[in-house]
Amino acid sequence: MPDAPEHDVEPEASEPALPERALPERAATEAPAEAPAEAPADALDHVDADWRRVSPKYIVVEVIGSLIGTVIAVAALLVMWSVLGWAWGLWAALALAVVAIVGIAFEPRRVRSIGYRLREDDLLFRRGIMFHRQVAVPYGRMQLVDITRGPVARALGLADLKFVTAAAATAVTVPGLPADEADRLRDHLVELAESRRAGL
């Protein structure tokens, strides 16, 4: 038998190759570093929110008082140096001037550290930056509540409130209060002192 004719087998069409897709690069996501917490502007202040500060105008009173005292002392030392020929007078005057400048630079912080707080049975007073002083004055022990006004403080509308008690160690003066606040506080403390002494 004759051989059957061979048929050419057409190759199957292959599917077109899909182009390779580049994998998207993973973006490096680093957590942003936390910013350091900023310290409060008045971190060195010793008066909390419950305490009442004195008036900022009291800084002017303290600076003027320091300047007047420094000028008088420096002038006296310079006279000793120039007239009497004491060489140490010049160095003492320079040292005193430097100390006064440093003290004046710290006046704003020192004034901001002064405050008082009215509690149920007493008035709490505190002041000082490096050396803190805190005194509690019981209302029933107050014998006199006095208001004083110096010339500079009076010009700025300020007053000092002084509490006199039987014990000299607990006598307290709250300086640099606005005049209206000092009057109201005096009347309020006198009323509290009378009620405590009466046993109410």
Secondary structure, DSSP 8 states (H G I E B T S, - for coil): ----------------------------------------TTTT----TTSEE--TTHHHHHHHHHHHHHHHHHHHHHHHHHTS--HHHHHHHHHHHHHHHHHHHTHHHHHHT-EEEE-SSEEEEEE-SSS-EEEEEEGGGEEEEEEE--HHHHHTTEEEEEEEESSGGG-EEEEEEEHHHHHHHHHHHHHHHHHHHTT-
